[in-house]
């Protein structure tokens, strides 16, 4: 049988005698701004377009002409997606 260090016994004893801490109260939801709502609508529209039309068309529709993507370095997003070949829909 191996000896259990005194520090281990003390930690076990302390854990059993420490009162339970009440769970923190739920945070009050922060009202969403119109800017955030607009971003959410755009993200959902992009997602829907990617499913219906494919990723290439979704990016070409939603990227700004000056939009930048990283592949792995910063490059013009529209130029990158225009250069990609169209994939057949499944």
Buried (B, 14 or more C-beta within 10 A) or exposed (E): EEEEEEEEEEEEEEEEEEEEEEEEEEEEEEEEEEEEEEEEEEEEEBEEBBEEEBBBBBBBEBBEEEBEBEEEEEEBBBEBBEEEEEEEEE
